[in-house]
Each structure stands twice: as structure tokens, then as C-alpha cells.
């Protein structure tokens, strides 16, 4: 009789342990944090509103994804950062990061793309001195671009030496710092986050983005 009771009690304990294990596993699974980009600031009111992001901590927040170009009254493009309407490759690169919950982790990369694309956008209707290039240079400094960054050799992959020789020192500094940050971020994307095919795709998309934006900035800002 005691053996029967002991067997029943042991069975109940084992059932309880297994149930708790399953419940704990399900709870941990349900609690798994998925990166949300729903809190990206909405497009601002260009007729009197002001940018939701500014050049304070919220701009660089790892949880609130206000984009730095919002502070210059540039709207978000759909779910993308400001001025991404100018580049399909930039949108595709964003989509890869977003689908793998990597937007926050590589926010600096997306910020720099947004800055160079917005610089291109401004140059379509303004002279270079009117395009806030100085402000964007300051932002690149805040993102960690070195003061004497020299990516000239890498720049020649996107802009001819003849054009780079003719552009202004300030513009060359901007391109150097932007490319430094872009290369740094691209090199931090690894196989722990993405497949080799996805990484290769990102690198190819990055080349298309830089090949489009850098020559325009170098040519149009040569007199700054």
C-alpha cells in the first residue's frame, strides 16, 4: 500500500515539475523582446509644427527612434528615416535590418544614410552654404567620427580623384567622416545577426547608396 501511495505521490510531483517547466518555457517565449520601430517619430507638421526629435539625448536614444534629420524639419518617409525616398537601396537595407530586429542596434548607420541623403535633397534646390552642412558635420562628430578622419582612399571608390580634388575642404571632411562611420557600422554587422547572403546584400546596397550620394555632394558643394 505504501508503495502504491509513494508511486502516486511521485507521479504527482513529476507531473507538477514537468508542468512548471513547460509553463516557464512558454512564459519566457512569450516574453521574448522583439525590437519595435513603431515608436519612430511621426512626420512633423511642416506648416507650423516642429521636429519631435532634437539634438539632445532623445535623438540618439536606443529606445525612442527619433531621427536626427527630424530636427531639421525633414519628414520621415513612410516607416523609413527622412530622405530615404531618394534611395531604393537604402530602403531595402533598412528592410533587412528591420526584419531581423537590428534597426536600433545599427541606428547610427541609418542616421548617417539619412544625413547624406538629406544633404543631397537640399542640394536640389539650395546652394551648398544654405544646406546646413556644418550642422551635419557636428552631428557626425557626436556619433564618434574622428576629428582627423582620413577615408580618402575609400572615397575614391565612389568619387573620382578629380572631383575630390575640386571639392571644398569642409565637404571633403563631411564625406570622410560619413564614410568612416558607415564603414565602421558595416564592419560590425556579423554572422551572429545575419546570414552571409544578407551581409553580402547589405554591402552591395551600401555601395549603391554611397555611389549615388557622394558624387552629388562632392560636385554640388565644391564652392562651400
N, C-alpha and C positions, 0 to 999 in steps of 0.2 A: 504493500500500500504506500509505504514511504517512497519507494522507487517511482511509483506512478505519480505521486504528488510532486516529487523532485523533478520528474520529467516535464510535468505541466508547467511548473514554475520556471524551469529553464527555458522552455519553449516560449513562454510569455516574455521573459527577459530578452531572449534573442529577437523576437518579433519587435519588441519596443526599440531595441538598438538599431535594427535594420530600418524601422520606420523613421527614427530620428535622423539616421544617416541620409535617407532619401529626401526628407524634408529640408535638411540643412543644405544638401546639394542643390535642390530646386530653388531654395531661397537665395543662395549665392548666385545661381544662374540668373535669377530674375533681377538681382541687384547689380549685375554687371553694368558698369557705366559705359554708355555709348556717347561718343562726342556729339554734342548738339551744336549746330550752327544756326538754330532758329533765333538766337539772340543777337544775330548780326544787326546792327543799327539799320533801321528802315531808311529809304531815301528821304532826304531832307526837303523842306519846303523852300524852293528857290525864290519864292516871291515875298519872303519876309521872315521865314524861319531861319534857324541857324543850325550848324552842324551838331549832331548829337555827340560826336567824338571831338576831342580836342587834344592839344599837345601836353596832356597830363597823363597820369598813370592809366586812366581808362583806355587810352589809345593803345597802350602796349599790354593791356590786361590779357591774361591767359584764360579768362573765363567770360569776359564780355568783349565780343569781337567787333568793336567799333573800328573802322578802318581810318588810317591817318589822313587819307585824302578827303574824308568827310569834313575835316576841319578846314578844308579849302573850298567848301561848298560843292564838292563833287559827289553826285549821286552814286549809290550802289547800282550795279547793273544786274537786275533780277536777283539771284542769290549770290552773285559774284561781287568782288570788290569793285570800287569805282574804276571806270575807264576800261574794264575788261571787254566791253563791246567792240573795242578796236582789234581784238586778237582772239580768233577762234582757238589757236593753240593754247593760249592762256586759260581759256575756259575749259578745254579738255584736260589740262594739267590740274586745274582746280578740282575737276570732277573725279580724277583719280585719287587725289588726296582725300576728298570728301567721302568717297565710297569706302575708304579704308580708315576713317576716323583720324586723319592726320592733318586737318586744317589748323587746329590750334598748335600742334607740335611744330609745324612749318609756317607759322603765321608771318614770320619775318620775310620769308621768300615771297609770299603773296603780296605783302606790303610793298616790297621793292618793285615787283612787277607792276603793281598799281601806280606807283610813283612814276616809273619811266613811261608808262602808257598815258598817264595824265599829262606828263610833260609833252609828249607827242601831240596829245589832243589840244593843248593850249597853243602849241606852235602852229596849228592850222589856222588860227585867227589872230594871234598876237605876236609881237616882236619878242625876241628872247628875253630882254631885260624886264618885260612885263609878265613873265610866266612863273614867278616865284621859285626860280631855280635855286636861289640862295636858301630859301626855306627848306627845300627838299635836301639840299646838301647838309643842313643842320640835322635833319631827321635821320639821314644815313649815318651821321656821326653818333647819334643816340642809339642806333641799332648796333653799333660796335665797329663801324668801318674805321680802319686805322688812318691816322692823320696823313701819313706819307704813303698811303696805299699806292702800289705801282702794279697795275694789271695790264700795262701797255701791250705786252706781247700777246696776251689773251684777247685784248680788244681787237688786234689785227685779224682775228678770226671772223670778226663781224664788220669791221670798218677798215677801209683801205688806209695805208700809211699816209698817203697824200692828203686824204680828208682829215685824219687825225692831226697832221702837221698844221693844217689851216685853222682848226677849231680853237676856241679860246681856252686859256688855262683853267678857268672855272668849269667850263663844260667838260674838259678832259678829266678834271678832278671828280666831277659828278659821275661820269661814265666809269672811271676807275673804281670808285667806291661802290657803285651799284653792282658792278661785275664781281668785285671782291665778295660782297655779301651773297650774291646769287651763287657763285661757285662754292662758297663755304656751306650754304644750305643744301645745295645739290649733293655735295660730298657726304653730308650727314644722313642722307636717305639710304637705308641699308636693307639687307635681306631679312632682317628681323621684322621689318614693317611691310615690305612689298616683295613680290616675286621679281626675278631678274628681268623678265619681259616688261613688267611695269616700270622698273627703274630705267631700263633702256628707252622705253617710250617717253618717260619724263625728260630724260636727257635730250632726246631728239626734239621734243616740244620746246624745251628751253632754248635750243639753238634757233628754232624758228622765231621765238619771241624776241630774242636779242638781235637776230639778223634783221628783223623788221624795225625795231625801235631805235637801236643805237645809231645807225646811219642817219636817220632823220634828225635826231637830236644833235649829232655832230655837225651836220650841214647847216641846220637852221639856227644854231646857237654860236656860230663861228665869230660873230661880232660882239658877243656879250663881254 
